Amino acid sequence: MADDPRYPFDYNKYRAEQERDTKEYRERASPYLANHPDLPERQRLLIEGGSIEPGLTKEQINIMIGSIIYEKKPTTEYGADEVWIYKLRFKHYLYFKNDILIKEKRTLQTIFGEEEL
């Protein structure tokens, strides 16, 4: 269907990109998990699943999201001292205090401006 202009989405290309991203993620996460056998079970499960939630460290999140961060800046919003901003389908804001994630915020750009999800 990718050759049909009415259906520009190429599922095979999408699957190949997903498989590549999953492989790259596992190559980053596996050594970290092996070198940190004392991680709390909750953190281990989050890292294995690629899920982000407050309580994770900058190092752990960097392993999960790789090099897609496009902005890091100081902030006092939500009591944080730094925010990382990156964009996938939505714009993600990760707020840290003392290198620990304290809040994640996702926003979507609409005709009315940026709206929190």
N, C-alpha and C positions, 0 to 999 in steps of 0.2 A: 504493500500500500504506500510505501514511502515514495515510489515513483509517480504516484497519482497526485497531482497538485491539489486535489480536494482533501487529501489526507497527508499533510506534510510531516506528521509524526512518524519517526522511524523507531519502532519498538526494538528491533535488534540492536540498533546503535545505543538506545537507552539502556537495555539490559547489559550490553558490553561495558558501558560506562559505570553502571552500578556494580558489576562484578569487579572491575578495576578498582573502584573506590573502596569496596569491601576488602579486597586483598591488601590494598595500601593501609587501611585502618588496622587490619590484623597484624601487619608487619610492624606497626607502631605500638599497638597495645600488648601483644604477646610478650615481648621482652620486659616491658614495664611490670606486667602482672607476675612474671617469673621472678623478677628481682625484688618484688614486694609481697612475699607470702604472708606477711602479718597484716595485710589490709583488712579492715572490717568487711564482713560479708556483703553489706549493702553497697559499699563503694566498689568492690570487686564485680558485683552483678551489674552495676551501672556502667562501669568501664567495658565489661564484656559485651553489653548490649548497646553501647554507644549513646547512653542517655545522660543528659545533664540535669543536675538539680543542686540546690544550695548544699554546701558542706564539702563539695569537691575542691581540690586545689587548682591553682593555675596550671601546674604541671600536668595534672590528670586531664584537664579540659583541653590543653594544648595537644595532648596525645589523641584525644577524641576528634577534635575538629581540624587538626593539622594546620596548614598555613593559609587558611581562608580568612583570617582576621585582617580587616583592612584599616582598622583604626584602633589605637589604644590611647586613652587620655585620662588625665586626673579628673576627679569629680567628687562632689560631696552629696550628690543625689542618693537617696535611700541610705544615707550613712556610710556610703562606700568611699574608698580612696582612689579607685581606678575603675574604668569601664572599658570593656572590649566590645567592639561593634563589628559585626560581619553580616553578610547578606547571602541567603540561599533563596528560598521562595519568599521568605519574609525577612525583615530586618531584625536581627537579634542583638540585644544588649545584655552583656554579662557584667554584673556589678560585683566587685571584689573589695573586701576589707581584710588587710593583713594577709594577702594571697589566698584567701578562702572565698569562694563564691557565696554571696549572700542573697542575690536576686537575679533572676533571668526574666527579661521582658522581650516580647515579640510584638512587632508592629507591622502594619500593612499600609502602604501609601495609597490613599484614595483621592478622589477629586476634592474632598473636604480637608485633606491634610493627612498627617500620619496618625493612625488610630491603633491603640493598643489592643491586642487580641487576648 
